[in-house]
Amino acid sequence: MMVINPHPFPNRIRFSLPLLNRSITTRGRGGGRSSCSAFNCRSVSSLISFTWDDVVQASQPDYAPNDSSDLSGFFENIKYCNRGSSEIKSEFIPLVIEDQIVGYIHNGFFDDYLRRFKDVFVFVPSDSRFGTNVTLNKTLSTPEERTRVVGRVIKSLAEEEKELIPGIRNELYPVKPSFGSPPYFSLERAAAPYFGIKAYGVQMNGFVERDGKKFLWIGKRSPMKQTFPGMLDNLVAGGLPHGMSCVANLIKECEEEAGIPLSLSNQAMSVGAVSYVDVDGYRYKRDVLFCYDLELPGDFIPKNQDGEVESFKLIPVENVANVIRRTCFFKPNCSLVILDFLFRHGYIRPECLGYLDLLQSLRSADFS
């Protein structure tokens, strides 16, 4: 097994692959501007075009002769998924339902888009417990009423300004103060970051072991996907919709995304979770990803069933690690799930300089 070498951090290695060392400035969704370099070029992921040949090339140990296999690229991945200084976060105000904070709304998003819906949203300028906050009109007393009325607002905003909340997919996420608690209402998935609600999902590492060497099945997202089109992904992943358990959702996604039958998917092992908080413009993305591992038979070939995955490739684990460290080919949060896999399967060891700092960075986000 190849292990990440315990060398000091060198300067970042530059590559000739598409967009990896180009600095770009773009307007982020929902306000604000962002500067994009090697790793944060993911915020303009629709501009990235690469092939499996590019992926294989970047994964090779000898592709960058001076590469010491250090951990700095992994730190950059974690940092990207957790953007947003305390100053930027202070621009968001709590969304309070039934005396519980369930989300965060940017004050500009509220003023520009939500304040006019006075029969739905109520601005509270001062509160002894929560300070300035936003809540729902008290006449909306049931989860069903709240879901229906807030959904109508989201639909209205999407019709007025199509780029404001892109990717509307008519899939509901539960809005609740913590995992496992009853939902106060449900919200369109694409709107979740604009209300700063905690969102949950499942992601699975599908691996094969041959002659003592592990390989990961990696998917390449369809170029027609609304988010991160054409980028690399875990074998199976999906958001956790309202009313569905993690296991049920994983089994469903296994069949839809990779054609994995129940006889295999029910062997997937729950191995923990990763979490991150990404603040960008009006979006306050608070996600928890429940992680699973599934060892697949050597002769299994994944076959996408729902059109969301363009193709798959089986790649040695250490080569996947190289792609994550060196490029911005992966959908950002997938890097965290695979990084967790690298720790658990011994590809990153305590001898690596920065081991504990990297582990703490990966585990430091809020799971509540």
Residue pairs with C-beta under 8 A, 6 or more apart in sequence:
1 212
1 213
1 214
1 318
1 346
1 347
2 61
2 318
2 347
3 346
3 347
3 348
3 349
3 352
4 69
4 70
4 71
4 321
4 342
4 347
4 348
4 349
4 352
5 68
5 69
5 70
5 352
6 349
6 351
6 352
6 353
7 68
7 69
7 70
7 353
8 68
8 70
8 353
9 70
9 71
9 72
9 353
9 354
10 66
10 68
10 70
10 72
12 38
12 72
12 73
13 64
13 66
13 67
13 326
14 20
14 21
14 38
15 21
15 58
15 63
15 64
15 326
15 327
17 50
17 54
17 57
17 58
17 327
18 48
18 49
18 50
18 54
19 41
19 47
19 48
19 328
20 38
20 41
20 326
20 327
20 328
21 37
21 38
22 37
22 41
23 35
23 36
23 37
24 35
24 36
24 37
24 41
24 44
24 47
25 33
25 34
25 35
25 36
26 33
26 34
26 36
26 43
26 44
27 33
27 34
28 34
28 43
28 280
28 281
28 283
29 163
29 164
29 166
29 280
29 281
29 282
29 283
30 106
30 109
30 164
30 165
30 194
30 280
30 281
30 282
30 283
31 106
31 108
31 109
31 281
31 282
32 280
32 281
32 282
34 40
34 43
34 280
34 281
36 42
36 43
36 44
38 76
38 328
39 73
39 76
39 77
39 79
39 80
39 328
40 80
40 83
40 328
41 47
41 48
41 328
42 48
42 80
42 228
42 231
42 328
42 331
42 332
43 280
45 228
45 229
45 230
45 231
45 331
46 229
48 230
48 231
48 328
48 329
49 230
50 230
50 329
52 220
52 311
52 313
54 329
55 218
55 232
55 313
55 315
55 323
55 327
55 329
56 315
56 319
57 63
58 322
58 323
58 326
58 327
58 329
59 315
59 316
59 319
59 320
59 322
59 323
60 319
60 322
61 67
61 318
61 322
63 322
63 326
64 326
67 322
67 326
69 322
69 325
70 352
70 353
70 354
71 325
71 348
71 352
71 353
71 354
71 355
71 358
72 325
72 354
73 324
73 325
73 326
74 324
74 325
74 335
74 339
74 348
74 358
75 354
75 357
75 358
75 361
77 324
77 332
77 335
77 336
77 339
78 276
78 336
78 339
78 358
78 361
78 362
79 361
80 332
81 276
81 278
81 332
81 333
81 335
81 336
82 276
82 277
82 278
82 365
83 278
83 279
83 280
84 277
84 278
84 279
84 280
84 284
88 279
89 104
89 279
89 284
91 106
91 107
91 108
92 104
92 105
92 106
92 107
92 196
92 279
92 284
93 104
93 105
93 107
93 110
93 132
93 133
93 134
94 101
94 103
94 104
94 130
94 131
94 133
94 134
95 101
95 102
95 103
95 104
95 105
95 133
95 134
95 135
95 195
95 196
95 197
96 102
96 124
96 127
96 130
96 133
96 134
96 135
97 135
97 136
97 146
97 175
97 184
97 185
98 184
99 129
100 177
100 184
101 130
101 133
101 177
102 175
102 176
102 177
102 184
102 197
102 198
103 175
103 195
103 196
103 197
103 198
103 284
104 195
104 196
104 284
105 114
105 134
105 194
105 195
105 196
105 284
106 194
106 281
106 282
106 284
108 282
109 194
109 282
110 121
110 123
110 134
113 157
113 164
114 120
114 121
114 134
114 153
115 121
115 123
117 153
118 137
119 137
119 139
119 149
120 136
120 137
120 140
120 149
120 150
120 153
121 134
121 135
121 136
121 137
121 153
122 134
122 135
122 136
122 137
122 138
123 132
123 134
124 130
124 132
124 133
124 134
124 135
125 132
126 132
127 133
136 146
136 150
136 185
140 146
140 149
143 182
143 183
143 184
143 185
143 186
144 185
146 184
146 185
147 172
147 185
147 186
147 187
150 185
150 187
151 187
151 188
154 165
154 168
154 187
154 188
154 191
155 168
157 164
157 165
158 164
158 165
158 168
165 188
165 190
165 191
165 194
166 190
166 226
167 189
167 190
167 226
167 227
168 188
168 190
168 191
169 188
169 189
169 190
169 226
170 188
171 188
171 189
171 239
171 241
172 186
172 187
172 188
172 189
172 241
172 242
173 186
173 187
173 188
173 189
173 192
173 197
173 199
173 239
173 240
173 241
173 242
174 183
174 186
174 242
174 243
175 183
175 184
175 185
175 186
175 187
175 195
175 197
176 182
176 183
176 184
176 198
177 184
178 198
178 368
179 198
179 200
179 288
179 367
179 368
183 242
186 242
187 195
187 197
189 199
189 239
189 241
192 199
192 285
193 199
193 283
193 284
193 285
194 282
194 283
194 284
196 284
196 285
196 286
197 286
198 286
198 287
198 288
198 368
199 239
199 240
199 285
199 286
199 287
199 288
200 239
200 240
200 246
200 287
200 288
200 289
200 290
201 237
201 238
201 239
201 240
201 287
201 288
201 289
201 290
202 236
202 237
202 238
202 240
202 246
202 249
202 250
202 253
202 289
202 290
202 292
203 234
203 236
203 237
203 289
203 290
203 291
203 292
203 333
203 334
203 337
204 234
204 235
204 236
204 237
204 250
204 253
204 254
204 268
204 291
204 292
204 293
204 294
205 216
205 234
205 235
205 291
205 292
205 293
205 294
205 337
205 338
205 341
206 216
206 217
206 234
206 235
206 236
206 258
206 260
206 294
206 296
206 302
207 214
207 215
207 216
207 217
207 293
207 294
207 295
207 296
207 317
207 341
208 214
208 215
208 217
208 295
208 296
208 297
208 298
208 300
208 314
209 215
209 295
209 298
210 298
213 316
214 316
214 317
214 345
215 314
215 315
215 316
215 317
216 235
216 314
216 315
216 316
216 317
216 320
216 338
216 341
217 235
217 258
217 296
217 302
217 312
217 313
217 314
218 232
218 233
218 234
218 235
218 312
218 313
218 314
218 315
218 320
219 232
219 233
219 234
219 235
219 257
219 258
219 302
219 304
219 309
219 310
219 311
219 312
220 230
220 231
220 232
220 233
220 309
220 310
220 311
220 312
220 313
221 228
221 229
221 230
221 231
221 232
221 233
221 308
221 309
221 310
221 331
222 229
222 230
222 307
222 308
222 309
222 310
223 229
223 230
223 310
224 307
225 308
228 331
228 332
230 310
231 329
231 330
231 331
232 323
232 329
232 330
232 331
232 334
233 309
233 330
233 331
233 334
234 334
234 337
234 338
235 257
235 258
235 294
235 302
235 312
236 250
236 253
236 254
236 257
236 258
236 260
236 292
237 253
237 257
237 334
237 337
238 249
238 250
238 252
238 253
238 257
240 246
240 249
240 290
241 249
244 252
246 270
246 290
250 265
250 268
250 292
251 262
251 265
251 266
254 260
254 264
254 265
254 268
254 294
255 261
255 262
255 265
255 305
256 305
256 306
256 308
257 302
257 304
257 305
257 306
257 308
257 309
258 302
258 303
258 304
258 309
258 312
259 302
259 303
259 304
259 305
260 294
260 296
260 300
260 302
264 294
264 296
264 297
264 300
265 294
267 294
267 295
268 292
268 293
268 294
269 292
269 293
269 294
270 290
270 291
270 292
271 291
271 292
271 293
271 340
271 344
272 290
272 291
272 340
273 288
273 289
273 290
273 291
273 367
274 288
274 289
274 291
274 333
274 336
274 337
274 340
274 362
274 363
274 365
275 286
275 287
275 288
275 289
275 365
275 366
275 367
276 285
276 287
276 333
276 336
276 365
277 284
277 285
277 286
277 365
277 366
278 285
278 287
279 285
286 366
287 333
288 367
289 333
289 336
289 337
291 337
291 340
291 341
293 341
293 344
301 312
302 312
304 310
304 312
315 323
317 341
317 342
317 345
317 347
318 347
320 338
321 338
321 342
321 347
323 329
323 330
324 330
324 335
324 338
324 339
330 338
336 362
339 348
339 358
339 362
340 362
341 347
342 348
343 359
343 362
348 355
348 358
349 355
350 356
352 358
